[in-house]
Amino acid sequence: MTTKQTSILERYFYLFMSLLNAVVVVYGFSFTINPNLLHPRVQPPQIVYVHSVVFSAWVLFFILQSALVRSHNVRLHRTLGWVGTGLAVSILVLGYTTSTAVLRLAIQRQLPFPTVPFLFVEVMELVCFAVPFALAIYWRKRPDFHRRLMLIATCALTEAAFGRIPSLPSVFAPAGVDALILLGVIRDIIVERRIHKVYLYALPAMIFLQIIAEYTYVHQSSWWIEIGSYLLR
């Protein structure tokens, strides 16, 4: 790779990744756009729509923040960062309450779906978002840590989008998230000739949690069935 190409990669990578995350989300959820979305036979809980708005706001917010850094408007970026904190907390609260509301509805309608095991997958997705985001706030004065952790947190939210792509078995949706994060690893290798310690710790930890989540879901682990059943009462 030429010096010019490396320079472009260094300057525009995070803005590019914010746009790529948006493309993944739009593409994945585009498969849910059908007549049943506008005129559902079973009306979903209203919180689903609120969650969709907040989730979309986060995707747009990440693009905005990346663009502000790219345009050297760091002061506004830092000011708006606290708006992002509010959005992140909202995503966590709405993510959990929306999941439980939808799964309770599935139980009430006796749908043939492993609702209780799936709740564990949803909870792990939120953990994979919450931990990197919290660390990004903690290291907000360390740009090299902060931007990588924010990228990882945002990538974690794309699992739901990957899970809606028909050609991709849902069990492989976490691999889509990991592939996005691996682009950050590749960027570091090309630009900085090393892998940043954020990726060295965060990516294996995330893969471990994903494996635990998928194992619990597929095998319907008894320890979680008891906990999940209590949460969905």
C-alpha positions as a printed NumPy array, in Angstrom:
array([[  0.   ,   0.   ,   0.   ],
       [  1.371,   3.43 ,  -0.976],
       [  2.034,   6.215,   1.51 ],
       [ -0.923,   8.177,   0.121],
       [ -3.29 ,   5.223,   0.529],
       [ -2.065,   4.648,   4.073],
       [ -2.631,   8.317,   4.863],
       [ -6.208,   8.132,   3.557],
       [ -6.835,   5.004,   5.61 ],
       [ -5.464,   6.701,   8.708],
       [ -7.583,   9.833,   8.278],
       [-10.88 ,   8.441,   7.05 ],
       [-11.118,   4.936,   8.529],
       [-13.443,   5.728,  11.434],
       [-15.741,   7.851,   9.293],
       [-15.842,   5.025,   6.758],
       [-16.653,   2.514,   9.504],
       [-19.478,   4.669,  10.827],
       [-20.991,   4.669,   7.328],
       [-20.372,   0.94 ,   6.881],
       [-22.176,   0.212,  10.142],
       [-25.113,   2.254,   8.876],
       [-25.138,   0.308,   5.594],
       [-25.181,  -3.001,   7.488],
       [-28.08 ,  -1.831,   9.657],
       [-30.122,  -0.538,   6.718],
       [-29.434,  -3.637,   4.629],
       [-30.188,  -6.077,   7.429],
       [-33.402,  -4.45 ,   8.556],
       [-34.546,  -3.865,   4.964],
       [-35.621,  -7.511,   4.949],
       [-38.212,  -6.698,   7.605],
       [-39.901,  -4.119,   5.365],
       [-43.056,  -5.787,   4.089],
       [-46.843,  -5.31 ,   4.335],
       [-46.811,  -6.963,   7.757],
       [-44.565,  -4.171,   9.058],
       [-47.11 ,  -1.447,   8.303],
       [-50.212,  -3.547,   8.891],
       [-49.189,  -6.273,  11.334],
       [-51.62 ,  -9.065,  12.077],
       [-50.384,  -8.934,  15.655],
       [-49.689,  -5.445,  16.942],
       [-46.204,  -5.383,  18.521],
       [-45.608,  -3.537,  21.795],
       [-45.327,   0.207,  21.224],
       [-41.898,   0.204,  22.822],
       [-40.601,  -1.541,  19.678],
       [-41.084,   1.672,  17.702],
       [-39.422,   3.788,  20.39 ],
       [-36.459,   1.411,  20.427],
       [-36.176,   1.625,  16.628],
       [-36.028,   5.423,  16.748],
       [-33.375,   5.491,  19.485],
       [-31.316,   2.791,  17.765],
       [-31.425,   4.734,  14.479],
       [-30.453,   7.89 ,  16.351],
       [-27.352,   6.137,  17.67 ],
       [-26.27 ,   5.073,  14.175],
       [-26.65 ,   8.652,  12.927],
       [-24.957,  10.02 ,  16.046],
       [-21.91 ,   7.823,  15.474],
       [-21.63 ,   9.112,  11.904],
       [-21.921,  12.709,  13.14 ],
       [-19.279,  12.241,  15.829],
       [-16.886,  10.596,  13.381],
       [-17.423,  13.432,  10.903],
       [-16.791,  16.059,  13.587],
       [-13.452,  14.485,  14.475],
       [-12.542,  14.209,  10.805],
       [-13.315,  17.936,  10.343],
       [-11.255,  18.768,  13.479],
       [-14.308,  20.042,  15.368],
       [-13.231,  18.259,  18.529],
       [-14.823,  20.724,  20.954],
       [-18.324,  20.101,  19.596],
       [-17.552,  16.392,  19.433],
       [-16.787,  16.371,  23.161],
       [-19.849,  18.441,  24.006],
       [-22.137,  16.126,  22.077],
       [-20.465,  13.147,  23.693],
       [-22.72 ,  13.546,  26.71 ],
       [-25.729,  13.355,  24.397],
       [-24.286,  10.047,  23.263],
       [-24.126,   8.901,  26.874],
       [-27.846,   9.533,  27.191],
       [-28.488,   7.655,  23.954],
       [-26.364,   4.732,  25.115],
       [-28.231,   4.446,  28.409],
       [-31.512,   4.633,  26.493],
       [-30.37 ,   1.836,  24.185],
       [-29.565,  -0.381,  27.158],
       [-32.858,   0.282,  28.941],
       [-34.971,   0.077,  25.793],
       [-33.015,  -2.894,  24.466],
       [-33.8  ,  -4.972,  27.528],
       [-37.398,  -3.832,  27.977],
       [-38.156,  -4.26 ,  24.27 ],
       [-36.688,  -7.757,  24.21 ],
       [-38.669,  -8.873,  27.239],
       [-41.876,  -7.278,  25.932],
       [-41.598,  -8.99 ,  22.539],
       [-40.649, -12.345,  24.042],
       [-43.529, -12.177,  26.533],
       [-45.868, -11.597,  23.603],
       [-44.395, -14.638,  21.854],
       [-45.014, -16.716,  24.981],
       [-48.596, -15.469,  25.262],
       [-49.28 , -16.415,  21.655],
       [-47.538, -19.773,  22.169],
       [-45.246, -19.245,  19.197],
       [-42.83 , -22.125,  18.425],
       [-39.742, -20.125,  19.344],
       [-37.163, -20.678,  22.128],
       [-37.994, -17.391,  23.845],
       [-36.189, -17.935,  27.145],
       [-32.849, -19.031,  25.609],
       [-33.036, -16.18 ,  23.094],
       [-33.28 , -13.65 ,  25.917],
       [-29.744, -14.626,  26.94 ],
       [-28.495, -13.795,  23.436],
       [-30.19 , -10.397,  23.677],
       [-28.674,  -9.713,  27.092],
       [-25.184, -10.629,  25.862],
       [-25.582,  -8.268,  22.904],
       [-26.309,  -5.456,  25.348],
       [-23.298,  -6.426,  27.476],
       [-21.072,  -6.372,  24.37 ],
       [-22.273,  -2.809,  23.768],
       [-22.313,  -1.568,  27.351],
       [-18.812,  -2.613,  28.422],
       [-16.885,  -1.047,  25.49 ],
       [-19.012,   2.096,  25.733],
       [-18.401,   2.458,  29.471],
       [-14.668,   1.991,  28.913],
       [-14.766,   4.527,  26.069],
       [-16.21 ,   7.084,  28.485],
       [-13.595,   6.194,  31.091],
       [-10.811,   6.665,  28.526],
       [-12.382,   9.634,  26.763],
       [ -9.124,  11.579,  27.202],
       [ -7.199,   8.796,  25.473],
       [ -8.282,   9.154,  21.81 ],
       [ -6.552,   5.951,  20.708],
       [ -8.524,   3.954,  23.295],
       [-11.734,   5.964,  23.009],
       [-12.287,   5.73 ,  19.261],
       [-11.568,   1.998,  19.096],
       [-13.885,   1.247,  22.002],
       [-16.647,   3.358,  20.465],
       [-16.225,   1.48 ,  17.206],
       [-16.43 ,  -1.875,  18.985],
       [-19.547,  -0.801,  20.901],
       [-21.286,   0.326,  17.722],
       [-20.295,  -2.802,  15.821],
       [-21.816,  -4.883,  18.633],
       [-25.204,  -3.343,  17.856],
       [-25.15 ,  -4.668,  14.29 ],
       [-25.704,  -8.281,  15.354],
       [-29.474,  -7.833,  15.088],
       [-29.053,  -6.551,  11.527],
       [-26.808,  -9.461,  10.528],
       [-29.345, -11.824,  12.072],
       [-32.026, -10.569,   9.691],
       [-30.091, -11.295,   6.496],
       [-31.823, -14.374,   5.011],
       [-28.69 , -15.793,   3.388],
       [-26.81 , -15.695,   6.707],
       [-27.805, -18.321,   9.291],
       [-28.663, -16.459,  12.488],
       [-26.118, -18.479,  14.462],
       [-23.393, -16.806,  12.363],
       [-24.644, -13.261,  12.995],
       [-21.953, -12.655,  15.655],
       [-19.309, -13.428,  13.024],
       [-20.537, -10.402,  11.085],
       [-19.86 ,  -8.227,  14.115],
       [-16.4  ,  -9.73 ,  14.515],
       [-15.646,  -9.143,  10.825],
       [-16.383,  -5.436,  11.217],
       [-14.087,  -5.2  ,  14.232],
       [-11.385,  -7.124,  12.361],
       [-11.332,  -4.293,   9.838],
       [-10.052,  -2.142,  12.701],
       [ -7.345,  -4.702,  13.414],
       [ -6.33 ,  -4.704,   9.739],
       [ -6.264,  -0.909,   9.738],
       [ -3.898,  -0.914,  12.724],
       [ -1.584,  -3.449,  11.097],
       [ -1.383,  -1.392,   7.897],
       [ -1.157,   2.084,   9.423],
       [  0.598,   1.512,  12.746],
       [  2.375,  -1.803,  12.097],
       [  0.893,  -3.253,  15.272],
       [ -2.428,  -4.246,  16.802],
       [ -3.68 ,  -1.872,  19.472],
       [ -4.149,  -3.412,  22.916],
       [ -7.862,  -2.498,  22.843],
       [ -8.408,  -5.043,  20.077],
       [ -6.059,  -7.563,  21.696],
       [ -8.259,  -7.663,  24.792],
       [-11.706,  -6.674,  23.531],
       [-12.068,  -8.909,  20.482],
       [-11.224, -12.22 ,  22.228],
       [-13.485, -11.219,  25.136],
       [-16.343, -10.461,  22.765],
       [-15.884, -13.726,  20.868],
       [-15.903, -15.596,  24.194],
       [-19.206, -13.971,  25.202],
       [-20.671, -14.702,  21.769],
       [-19.734, -18.373,  22.071],
       [-21.295, -18.561,  25.537],
       [-24.453, -16.873,  24.223],
       [-24.787, -19.182,  21.219],
       [-24.07 , -22.281,  23.305],
       [-26.675, -21.286,  25.878],
       [-29.193, -20.582,  23.124],
       [-28.613, -23.747,  21.092],
       [-28.395, -26.102,  24.071],
       [-31.052, -24.267,  26.109],
       [-28.898, -24.459,  29.218],
       [-30.935, -25.289,  32.301],
       [-29.238, -22.698,  34.524],
       [-30.438, -19.91 ,  32.22 ],
       [-33.885, -21.41 ,  31.629],
       [-34.61 , -20.91 ,  35.324],
       [-33.304, -17.332,  35.369],
       [-34.829, -16.361,  32.021],
       [-38.219, -17.814,  32.909],
       [-38.251, -15.664,  36.035],
       [-37.357, -12.53 ,  34.027],
       [-40.122, -13.189,  31.489],
       [-42.876, -13.797,  34.026]])
